[in-house]
Amino acid sequence: MRSVNTCLLKIITLLFIAFIFNGCTHVLKSSDLPKLQTGSPLKSVSPKIFAFKEFTDNRPYKKVLDEMGVHTFVLDQPASIVVAEAIKQEFERNGHTCILYSPQSKTDFIVEGEVLGYYVDERSGTWFSESIGTVEVRLTLSHPLPIGGTFSKVYVAKKRFRNSVFKAVKEPIREAHLIMLKQISYDMELVDFLNK
């Protein structure tokens, strides 16, 4: 009986080791990222039309949020698309219209964006990890000619989180994403520019 138990224990141990060293890719769905729920100062701006150009992603690793040992955490879409969609939804939620940019578009503002950071830094312990989610975006809005005028600003959102290793990637990036949206939506400099 003892040799059977020993044999089973060895098999289970080998399977566990194979699983750990094989690694896993964990996907964070953009549809699971939080959205703001209450009105913001953007709602005080009379309805505008925003024409969105394609956002760029200037991160060194385009899809990777974090790598922890043999585990890789990725977004289901490029960060440039995730961020652009979130900002569009925030403008629309506050009563504005968003369209894709084309030179023939009748628009009040042209929107460009650059994702400078969308990642998690982690410091792992044996059972717990401290992580910092970071979302950094340069947002540029300009009036089409002949009016002209440009507003450009970098928004940096960070969220520190301490929990089990796997939650410590998902939660800080979700919270940093939400903080970034709030920074844009509550930015009175942006609101003043839109009201000019």
PAMARMI-627509 format. One record per residue (C-alpha): residue number from 1; residue in one letter; x negated, z, y. Coordinates in pm, 1 decimal. Layout:
BEGIN
<node><pos>NUM</pos><code>a</code><c1>X</c1><c3>Z</c3><c2>Y</c2></node>
...
% end
This chain:
BEGIN
<node><pos>1</pos><code>m</code><c1>0.0</c1><c3>0.0</c3><c2>0.0</c2></node>
<node><pos>2</pos><code>r</code><c1>-283.7</c1><c3>86.2</c3><c2>234.8</c2></node>
<node><pos>3</pos><code>s</code><c1>-450.4</c1><c3>-256.7</c3><c2>188.6</c2></node>
<node><pos>4</pos><code>v</code><c1>-121.6</c1><c3>-434.6</c3><c2>272.8</c2></node>
<node><pos>5</pos><code>n</code><c1>-85.5</c1><c3>-232.0</c3><c2>595.7</c2></node>
<node><pos>6</pos><code>t</code><c1>-449.7</c1><c3>-295.7</c3><c2>683.7</c2></node>
<node><pos>7</pos><code>c</code><c1>-406.0</c1><c3>-666.5</c3><c2>617.3</c2></node>
<node><pos>8</pos><code>l</code><c1>-91.0</c1><c3>-681.2</c3><c2>835.0</c2></node>
<node><pos>9</pos><code>l</code><c1>-266.0</c1><c3>-492.3</c3><c2>1114.0</c2></node>
<node><pos>10</pos><code>k</code><c1>-558.6</c1><c3>-738.2</c3><c2>1104.4</c2></node>
<node><pos>11</pos><code>i</code><c1>-322.7</c1><c3>-1038.1</c3><c2>1117.7</c2></node>
<node><pos>12</pos><code>i</code><c1>-127.6</c1><c3>-891.5</c3><c2>1410.5</c2></node>
<node><pos>13</pos><code>t</code><c1>-452.0</c1><c3>-810.3</c3><c2>1592.5</c2></node>
<node><pos>14</pos><code>l</code><c1>-583.7</c1><c3>-1165.3</c3><c2>1539.8</c2></node>
<node><pos>15</pos><code>l</code><c1>-256.7</c1><c3>-1316.5</c3><c2>1664.4</c2></node>
<node><pos>16</pos><code>f</code><c1>-263.1</c1><c3>-1092.2</c3><c2>1971.3</c2></node>
<node><pos>17</pos><code>i</code><c1>-624.5</c1><c3>-1186.9</c3><c2>2050.0</c2></node>
<node><pos>18</pos><code>a</code><c1>-543.6</c1><c3>-1557.0</c3><c2>2003.1</c2></node>
<node><pos>19</pos><code>f</code><c1>-246.9</c1><c3>-1522.6</c3><c2>2239.9</c2></node>
<node><pos>20</pos><code>i</code><c1>-455.2</c1><c3>-1349.9</c3><c2>2508.4</c2></node>
<node><pos>21</pos><code>f</code><c1>-744.8</c1><c3>-1595.8</c3><c2>2493.8</c2></node>
<node><pos>22</pos><code>n</code><c1>-515.7</c1><c3>-1895.5</c3><c2>2472.9</c2></node>
<node><pos>23</pos><code>g</code><c1>-379.8</c1><c3>-1818.1</c3><c2>2817.2</c2></node>
<node><pos>24</pos><code>c</code><c1>-50.6</c1><c3>-1901.9</c3><c2>2977.0</c2></node>
<node><pos>25</pos><code>t</code><c1>73.0</c1><c3>-2090.8</c3><c2>3276.9</c2></node>
<node><pos>26</pos><code>h</code><c1>347.7</c1><c3>-1909.0</c3><c2>3462.8</c2></node>
<node><pos>27</pos><code>v</code><c1>569.5</c1><c3>-2116.7</c3><c2>3693.3</c2></node>
<node><pos>28</pos><code>l</code><c1>735.7</c1><c3>-1975.5</c3><c2>4005.3</c2></node>
<node><pos>29</pos><code>k</code><c1>1046.7</c1><c3>-2180.2</c3><c2>4080.5</c2></node>
<node><pos>30</pos><code>s</code><c1>1090.4</c1><c3>-2264.3</c3><c2>4447.6</c2></node>
<node><pos>31</pos><code>s</code><c1>1465.4</c1><c3>-2214.2</c3><c2>4403.3</c2></node>
<node><pos>32</pos><code>d</code><c1>1389.8</c1><c3>-1844.3</c3><c2>4334.9</c2></node>
<node><pos>33</pos><code>l</code><c1>1219.3</c1><c3>-1794.4</c3><c2>4672.7</c2></node>
<node><pos>34</pos><code>p</code><c1>1424.9</c1><c3>-1579.4</c3><c2>4911.3</c2></node>
<node><pos>35</pos><code>k</code><c1>1604.8</c1><c3>-1705.1</c3><c2>5221.4</c2></node>
<node><pos>36</pos><code>l</code><c1>1697.1</c1><c3>-1521.7</c3><c2>5538.3</c2></node>
<node><pos>37</pos><code>q</code><c1>2061.8</c1><c3>-1414.7</c3><c2>5545.1</c2></node>
<node><pos>38</pos><code>t</code><c1>2136.3</c1><c3>-1304.5</c3><c2>5900.8</c2></node>
<node><pos>39</pos><code>g</code><c1>2141.6</c1><c3>-1500.8</c3><c2>6224.0</c2></node>
<node><pos>40</pos><code>s</code><c1>1829.5</c1><c3>-1526.5</c3><c2>6434.6</c2></node>
<node><pos>41</pos><code>p</code><c1>1729.2</c1><c3>-1627.8</c3><c2>6788.2</c2></node>
<node><pos>42</pos><code>l</code><c1>1721.3</c1><c3>-1990.1</c3><c2>6662.7</c2></node>
<node><pos>43</pos><code>k</code><c1>2102.2</c1><c3>-1970.2</c3><c2>6661.9</c2></node>
<node><pos>44</pos><code>s</code><c1>2099.3</c1><c3>-1917.8</c3><c2>7039.7</c2></node>
<node><pos>45</pos><code>v</code><c1>1949.4</c1><c3>-2266.3</c3><c2>7090.2</c2></node>
<node><pos>46</pos><code>s</code><c1>2209.7</c1><c3>-2539.4</c3><c2>7144.8</c2></node>
<node><pos>47</pos><code>p</code><c1>2230.1</c1><c3>-2766.2</c3><c2>6835.7</c2></node>
<node><pos>48</pos><code>k</code><c1>1924.5</c1><c3>-2992.1</c3><c2>6806.4</c2></node>
<node><pos>49</pos><code>i</code><c1>1812.5</c1><c3>-3270.4</c3><c2>6575.3</c2></node>
<node><pos>50</pos><code>f</code><c1>1474.9</c1><c3>-3211.6</c3><c2>6407.4</c2></node>
<node><pos>51</pos><code>a</code><c1>1294.3</c1><c3>-3505.8</c3><c2>6243.9</c2></node>
<node><pos>52</pos><code>f</code><c1>1055.9</c1><c3>-3376.3</c3><c2>5977.0</c2></node>
<node><pos>53</pos><code>k</code><c1>734.6</c1><c3>-3558.5</c3><c2>5896.4</c2></node>
<node><pos>54</pos><code>e</code><c1>576.4</c1><c3>-3489.7</c3><c2>5557.5</c2></node>
<node><pos>55</pos><code>f</code><c1>389.4</c1><c3>-3158.7</c3><c2>5563.3</c2></node>
<node><pos>56</pos><code>t</code><c1>26.3</c1><c3>-3153.4</c3><c2>5448.3</c2></node>
<node><pos>57</pos><code>d</code><c1>-136.7</c1><c3>-2908.7</c3><c2>5208.5</c2></node>
<node><pos>58</pos><code>n</code><c1>-493.0</c1><c3>-2816.9</c3><c2>5303.8</c2></node>
<node><pos>59</pos><code>r</code><c1>-549.5</c1><c3>-2551.5</c3><c2>5038.9</c2></node>
<node><pos>60</pos><code>p</code><c1>-839.0</c1><c3>-2606.4</c3><c2>4797.0</c2></node>
<node><pos>61</pos><code>y</code><c1>-615.2</c1><c3>-2561.3</c3><c2>4490.1</c2></node>
<node><pos>62</pos><code>k</code><c1>-293.4</c1><c3>-2744.5</c3><c2>4559.2</c2></node>
<node><pos>63</pos><code>k</code><c1>-55.3</c1><c3>-2592.7</c3><c2>4304.9</c2></node>
<node><pos>64</pos><code>v</code><c1>-226.5</c1><c3>-2271.1</c3><c2>4197.2</c2></node>
<node><pos>65</pos><code>l</code><c1>-99.1</c1><c3>-1943.3</c3><c2>4341.9</c2></node>
<node><pos>66</pos><code>d</code><c1>-338.2</c1><c3>-1725.5</c3><c2>4145.3</c2></node>
<node><pos>67</pos><code>e</code><c1>-551.4</c1><c3>-1709.4</c3><c2>3833.0</c2></node>
<node><pos>68</pos><code>m</code><c1>-576.9</c1><c3>-1380.0</c3><c2>3644.7</c2></node>
<node><pos>69</pos><code>g</code><c1>-813.0</c1><c3>-1404.0</c3><c2>3353.7</c2></node>
<node><pos>70</pos><code>v</code><c1>-662.4</c1><c3>-1666.2</c3><c2>3124.7</c2></node>
<node><pos>71</pos><code>h</code><c1>-328.4</c1><c3>-1666.6</c3><c2>3308.3</c2></node>
<node><pos>72</pos><code>t</code><c1>-253.3</c1><c3>-1921.8</c3><c2>3580.6</c2></node>
<node><pos>73</pos><code>f</code><c1>37.2</c1><c3>-1887.5</c3><c2>3824.8</c2></node>
<node><pos>74</pos><code>v</code><c1>169.3</c1><c3>-2206.2</c3><c2>3984.9</c2></node>
<node><pos>75</pos><code>l</code><c1>456.5</c1><c3>-2331.4</c3><c2>4199.6</c2></node>
<node><pos>76</pos><code>d</code><c1>698.2</c1><c3>-2580.4</c3><c2>4048.0</c2></node>
<node><pos>77</pos><code>q</code><c1>646.3</c1><c3>-2809.3</c3><c2>4351.0</c2></node>
<node><pos>78</pos><code>p</code><c1>364.6</c1><c3>-2862.3</c3><c2>4600.5</c2></node>
<node><pos>79</pos><code>a</code><c1>348.2</c1><c3>-2584.3</c3><c2>4861.9</c2></node>
<node><pos>80</pos><code>s</code><c1>386.8</c1><c3>-2843.7</c3><c2>5139.3</c2></node>
<node><pos>81</pos><code>i</code><c1>731.7</c1><c3>-2938.7</c3><c2>5005.6</c2></node>
<node><pos>82</pos><code>v</code><c1>832.2</c1><c3>-2575.5</c3><c2>4941.6</c2></node>
<node><pos>83</pos><code>v</code><c1>741.6</c1><c3>-2470.3</c3><c2>5297.4</c2></node>
<node><pos>84</pos><code>a</code><c1>896.5</c1><c3>-2776.2</c3><c2>5466.1</c2></node>
<node><pos>85</pos><code>e</code><c1>1222.9</c1><c3>-2727.0</c3><c2>5273.5</c2></node>
<node><pos>86</pos><code>a</code><c1>1236.5</c1><c3>-2357.2</c3><c2>5362.1</c2></node>
<node><pos>87</pos><code>i</code><c1>1188.3</c1><c3>-2429.9</c3><c2>5733.4</c2></node>
<node><pos>88</pos><code>k</code><c1>1449.1</c1><c3>-2710.0</c3><c2>5725.1</c2></node>
<node><pos>89</pos><code>q</code><c1>1699.8</c1><c3>-2477.3</c3><c2>5560.4</c2></node>
<node><pos>90</pos><code>e</code><c1>1629.2</c1><c3>-2211.1</c3><c2>5822.8</c2></node>
<node><pos>91</pos><code>f</code><c1>1694.6</c1><c3>-2455.6</c3><c2>6109.4</c2></node>
<node><pos>92</pos><code>e</code><c1>2011.8</c1><c3>-2582.0</c3><c2>5939.3</c2></node>
<node><pos>93</pos><code>r</code><c1>2131.7</c1><c3>-2227.6</c3><c2>5868.4</c2></node>
<node><pos>94</pos><code>n</code><c1>2113.2</c1><c3>-2163.8</c3><c2>6242.9</c2></node>
<node><pos>95</pos><code>g</code><c1>2326.4</c1><c3>-2466.4</c3><c2>6335.7</c2></node>
<node><pos>96</pos><code>h</code><c1>2072.4</c1><c3>-2747.9</c3><c2>6373.5</c2></node>
<node><pos>97</pos><code>t</code><c1>2040.3</c1><c3>-3084.7</c3><c2>6198.6</c2></node>
<node><pos>98</pos><code>c</code><c1>1728.4</c1><c3>-3188.9</c3><c2>6005.9</c2></node>
<node><pos>99</pos><code>i</code><c1>1644.8</c1><c3>-3547.1</c3><c2>5912.1</c2></node>
<node><pos>100</pos><code>l</code><c1>1344.2</c1><c3>-3730.5</c3><c2>5773.0</c2></node>
<node><pos>101</pos><code>y</code><c1>1120.7</c1><c3>-3874.1</c3><c2>6042.8</c2></node>
<node><pos>102</pos><code>s</code><c1>1122.8</c1><c3>-4244.5</c3><c2>6116.2</c2></node>
<node><pos>103</pos><code>p</code><c1>1007.3</c1><c3>-4413.1</c3><c2>6438.0</c2></node>
<node><pos>104</pos><code>q</code><c1>1366.5</c1><c3>-4532.0</c3><c2>6495.9</c2></node>
<node><pos>105</pos><code>s</code><c1>1518.9</c1><c3>-4184.5</c3><c2>6455.1</c2></node>
<node><pos>106</pos><code>k</code><c1>1718.7</c1><c3>-4044.0</c3><c2>6742.0</c2></node>
<node><pos>107</pos><code>t</code><c1>1583.0</c1><c3>-3691.3</c3><c2>6753.9</c2></node>
<node><pos>108</pos><code>d</code><c1>1525.7</c1><c3>-3400.3</c3><c2>6987.0</c2></node>
<node><pos>109</pos><code>f</code><c1>1205.3</c1><c3>-3280.9</c3><c2>6815.3</c2></node>
<node><pos>110</pos><code>i</code><c1>950.1</c1><c3>-3415.5</c3><c2>6569.5</c2></node>
<node><pos>111</pos><code>v</code><c1>831.9</c1><c3>-3148.3</c3><c2>6324.7</c2></node>
<node><pos>112</pos><code>e</code><c1>493.8</c1><c3>-3151.6</c3><c2>6152.8</c2></node>
<node><pos>113</pos><code>g</code><c1>344.3</c1><c3>-2883.6</c3><c2>5932.4</c2></node>
<node><pos>114</pos><code>e</code><c1>23.1</c1><c3>-2794.9</c3><c2>5759.3</c2></node>
<node><pos>115</pos><code>v</code><c1>1.6</c1><c3>-2539.0</c3><c2>5478.5</c2></node>
<node><pos>116</pos><code>l</code><c1>-325.0</c1><c3>-2351.0</c3><c2>5526.1</c2></node>
<node><pos>117</pos><code>g</code><c1>-260.4</c1><c3>-2080.7</c3><c2>5267.4</c2></node>
<node><pos>118</pos><code>y</code><c1>-8.5</c1><c3>-2011.2</c3><c2>4992.4</c2></node>
<node><pos>119</pos><code>y</code><c1>-170.8</c1><c3>-1783.1</c3><c2>4736.6</c2></node>
<node><pos>120</pos><code>v</code><c1>-213.4</c1><c3>-1435.2</c3><c2>4595.4</c2></node>
<node><pos>121</pos><code>d</code><c1>-534.9</c1><c3>-1231.4</c3><c2>4599.0</c2></node>
<node><pos>122</pos><code>e</code><c1>-536.6</c1><c3>-964.9</c3><c2>4333.6</c2></node>
<node><pos>123</pos><code>r</code><c1>-745.0</c1><c3>-666.6</c3><c2>4238.8</c2></node>
<node><pos>124</pos><code>s</code><c1>-672.4</c1><c3>-578.8</c3><c2>3878.7</c2></node>
<node><pos>125</pos><code>g</code><c1>-691.7</c1><c3>-244.6</c3><c2>3711.9</c2></node>
<node><pos>126</pos><code>t</code><c1>-629.6</c1><c3>-187.6</c3><c2>3343.0</c2></node>
<node><pos>127</pos><code>w</code><c1>-251.2</c1><c3>-156.4</c3><c2>3369.2</c2></node>
<node><pos>128</pos><code>f</code><c1>-178.6</c1><c3>-201.2</c3><c2>3736.7</c2></node>
<node><pos>129</pos><code>s</code><c1>-283.3</c1><c3>-447.7</c3><c2>4000.9</c2></node>
<node><pos>130</pos><code>e</code><c1>-282.3</c1><c3>-455.1</c3><c2>4377.7</c2></node>
<node><pos>131</pos><code>s</code><c1>-202.2</c1><c3>-797.4</c3><c2>4513.9</c2></node>
<node><pos>132</pos><code>i</code><c1>-177.4</c1><c3>-951.4</c3><c2>4858.4</c2></node>
<node><pos>133</pos><code>g</code><c1>48.9</c1><c3>-1253.9</c3><c2>4895.6</c2></node>
<node><pos>134</pos><code>t</code><c1>-47.4</c1><c3>-1483.6</c3><c2>5182.1</c2></node>
<node><pos>135</pos><code>v</code><c1>145.7</c1><c3>-1769.1</c3><c2>5340.2</c2></node>
<node><pos>136</pos><code>e</code><c1>-22.6</c1><c3>-1943.8</c3><c2>5633.2</c2></node>
<node><pos>137</pos><code>v</code><c1>139.8</c1><c3>-2240.0</c3><c2>5806.1</c2></node>
<node><pos>138</pos><code>r</code><c1>62.9</c1><c3>-2440.0</c3><c2>6119.2</c2></node>
<node><pos>139</pos><code>l</code><c1>392.9</c1><c3>-2563.8</c3><c2>6266.4</c2></node>
<node><pos>140</pos><code>t</code><c1>393.1</c1><c3>-2830.3</c3><c2>6537.5</c2></node>
<node><pos>141</pos><code>l</code><c1>703.5</c1><c3>-2946.6</c3><c2>6723.3</c2></node>
<node><pos>142</pos><code>s</code><c1>696.8</c1><c3>-3220.2</c3><c2>6983.5</c2></node>
<node><pos>143</pos><code>h</code><c1>947.5</c1><c3>-3393.4</c3><c2>7206.3</c2></node>
<node><pos>144</pos><code>p</code><c1>951.5</c1><c3>-3768.1</c3><c2>7147.9</c2></node>
<node><pos>145</pos><code>l</code><c1>835.0</c1><c3>-3981.6</c3><c2>7438.9</c2></node>
<node><pos>146</pos><code>p</code><c1>911.3</c1><c3>-4023.3</c3><c2>7724.3</c2></node>
<node><pos>147</pos><code>i</code><c1>985.7</c1><c3>-3647.2</c3><c2>7749.7</c2></node>
<node><pos>148</pos><code>g</code><c1>670.0</c1><c3>-3534.5</c3><c2>7569.0</c2></node>
<node><pos>149</pos><code>g</code><c1>545.7</c1><c3>-3178.8</c3><c2>7528.2</c2></node>
<node><pos>150</pos><code>t</code><c1>418.5</c1><c3>-3002.1</c3><c2>7217.4</c2></node>
<node><pos>151</pos><code>f</code><c1>444.2</c1><c3>-2655.6</c3><c2>7066.8</c2></node>
<node><pos>152</pos><code>s</code><c1>194.3</c1><c3>-2564.2</c3><c2>6793.3</c2></node>
<node><pos>153</pos><code>k</code><c1>137.2</c1><c3>-2227.3</c3><c2>6631.6</c2></node>
<node><pos>154</pos><code>v</code><c1>-12.4</c1><c3>-2080.5</c3><c2>6315.0</c2></node>
<node><pos>155</pos><code>y</code><c1>208.0</c1><c3>-1829.2</c3><c2>6133.8</c2></node>
<node><pos>156</pos><code>v</code><c1>29.0</c1><c3>-1592.1</c3><c2>5894.9</c2></node>
<node><pos>157</pos><code>a</code><c1>235.5</c1><c3>-1372.5</c3><c2>5664.5</c2></node>
<node><pos>158</pos><code>k</code><c1>86.9</c1><c3>-1120.0</c3><c2>5423.7</c2></node>
<node><pos>159</pos><code>k</code><c1>248.8</c1><c3>-879.3</c3><c2>5179.8</c2></node>
<node><pos>160</pos><code>r</code><c1>67.7</c1><c3>-613.3</c3><c2>4975.9</c2></node>
<node><pos>161</pos><code>f</code><c1>218.5</c1><c3>-517.6</c3><c2>4640.5</c2></node>
<node><pos>162</pos><code>r</code><c1>121.1</c1><c3>-278.8</c3><c2>4362.8</c2></node>
<node><pos>163</pos><code>n</code><c1>287.5</c1><c3>-301.2</c3><c2>4025.1</c2></node>
<node><pos>164</pos><code>s</code><c1>235.6</c1><c3>-434.8</c3><c2>3675.3</c2></node>
<node><pos>165</pos><code>v</code><c1>-4.2</c1><c3>-728.6</c3><c2>3660.4</c2></node>
<node><pos>166</pos><code>f</code><c1>254.7</c1><c3>-1005.4</c3><c2>3616.6</c2></node>
<node><pos>167</pos><code>k</code><c1>496.8</c1><c3>-881.4</c3><c2>3883.6</c2></node>
<node><pos>168</pos><code>a</code><c1>203.2</c1><c3>-845.7</c3><c2>4120.9</c2></node>
<node><pos>169</pos><code>v</code><c1>182.7</c1><c3>-1224.5</c3><c2>4162.8</c2></node>
<node><pos>170</pos><code>k</code><c1>549.7</c1><c3>-1316.8</c3><c2>4196.4</c2></node>
<node><pos>171</pos><code>e</code><c1>666.2</c1><c3>-1040.3</c3><c2>4430.9</c2></node>
<node><pos>172</pos><code>p</code><c1>397.4</c1><c3>-1059.9</c3><c2>4702.0</c2></node>
<node><pos>173</pos><code>i</code><c1>426.8</c1><c3>-1439.2</c3><c2>4738.3</c2></node>
<node><pos>174</pos><code>r</code><c1>807.7</c1><c3>-1415.5</c3><c2>4755.6</c2></node>
<node><pos>175</pos><code>e</code><c1>785.6</c1><c3>-1149.0</c3><c2>5025.6</c2></node>
<node><pos>176</pos><code>a</code><c1>511.9</c1><c3>-1329.9</c3><c2>5222.6</c2></node>
<node><pos>177</pos><code>h</code><c1>727.3</c1><c3>-1645.9</c3><c2>5209.8</c2></node>
<node><pos>178</pos><code>l</code><c1>1021.4</c1><c3>-1452.3</c3><c2>5356.8</c2></node>
<node><pos>179</pos><code>i</code><c1>803.0</c1><c3>-1294.2</c3><c2>5627.2</c2></node>
<node><pos>180</pos><code>m</code><c1>677.5</c1><c3>-1641.6</c3><c2>5727.9</c2></node>
<node><pos>181</pos><code>l</code><c1>1036.3</c1><c3>-1765.3</c3><c2>5768.1</c2></node>
<node><pos>182</pos><code>k</code><c1>1124.1</c1><c3>-1459.6</c3><c2>5976.6</c2></node>
<node><pos>183</pos><code>q</code><c1>817.2</c1><c3>-1509.3</c3><c2>6199.9</c2></node>
<node><pos>184</pos><code>i</code><c1>929.5</c1><c3>-1866.2</c3><c2>6276.0</c2></node>
<node><pos>185</pos><code>s</code><c1>1297.9</c1><c3>-1787.4</c3><c2>6312.6</c2></node>
<node><pos>186</pos><code>y</code><c1>1237.5</c1><c3>-1489.2</c3><c2>6545.0</c2></node>
<node><pos>187</pos><code>d</code><c1>957.1</c1><c3>-1646.3</c3><c2>6750.9</c2></node>
<node><pos>188</pos><code>m</code><c1>1074.4</c1><c3>-1628.0</c3><c2>7113.2</c2></node>
<node><pos>189</pos><code>e</code><c1>796.3</c1><c3>-1865.9</c3><c2>7226.1</c2></node>
<node><pos>190</pos><code>l</code><c1>939.9</c1><c3>-2126.9</c3><c2>6989.4</c2></node>
<node><pos>191</pos><code>v</code><c1>1294.6</c1><c3>-2055.0</c3><c2>7109.0</c2></node>
<node><pos>192</pos><code>d</code><c1>1183.6</c1><c3>-2095.2</c3><c2>7473.3</c2></node>
<node><pos>193</pos><code>f</code><c1>1019.8</c1><c3>-2429.2</c3><c2>7390.9</c2></node>
<node><pos>194</pos><code>l</code><c1>1336.9</c1><c3>-2552.5</c3><c2>7216.3</c2></node>
<node><pos>195</pos><code>n</code><c1>1547.0</c1><c3>-2453.2</c3><c2>7516.5</c2></node>
<node><pos>196</pos><code>k</code><c1>1338.5</c1><c3>-2652.9</c3><c2>7767.4</c2></node>
% end
